[in-house]
């Protein structure tokens, strides 16, 4: 079976398995990258919440690997109100700065609205079974957490989410399974913030947290050799695969 690690990332292109589709949102139509399940029709769907770099090759890679695993994957352009179609490289210093600028302009509440609209649309697609989970990284890790709090997604997984500690009061809204992967050496989330999140979510039986000592932010970003940490990524991705299988395919 394919896994979230997937093939050589440089071979991942939008033309491989997926294509852009239009999502009818409450504030207008926006695009999403959609990769139908490669060997199953229909299939459960996984919504991929982007990092601060837009729908770039790392997001294509994740969607395409999910497709090979037997899920339809959909990654909405959550920056469409600011700079639609943006594709940035986290290893490029100038593009990294642009990504931080976009992050500063991003409206979290509107982003969650777009995620719910994408979930709603995904349930209607002939390539899906109607079950929709979410997975997110960095900014997307926060959005995955808030997806569990605010939307009707069937489950969610967040990797090294930023600022989750600022939204812990929303955890009472979590009624479906949520898994969080927390990087022990995250340069954007202090150890105090990490502890606050872990302790703050302990009382919710729907939430599972895993802590990866020594792992940096973006430890699962395979297209970024400077941050990728194979042992932590392999373990986190194994746990994610089992989680998705249990809550989207076997539930």
Buried (B, 14 or more C-beta within 10 A) or exposed (E): EBBBBBBEBEEBEBEBBBEEBEBEBEEEEBBBBBBBBBEBEBBBBBBBBBBBBBBBBBBBBBBBBBBBBBBBBBBBBBBBBBBEEBBBBBEEEEBBEBBEEBBEEBEBEBBBBBBBBBBBBBBEBEBBBEBBBBBBBBBBBBBBBBBBBBBEBBBBBBBBBBBBBEBBEBBEEBEBBBBBBBBBBBEBBEEEBBEBBBEBBEEBEBBBBBBBEEBBBBBBBBBBEEBBBEEBBBBBBEBBBEBBBEBBBEE
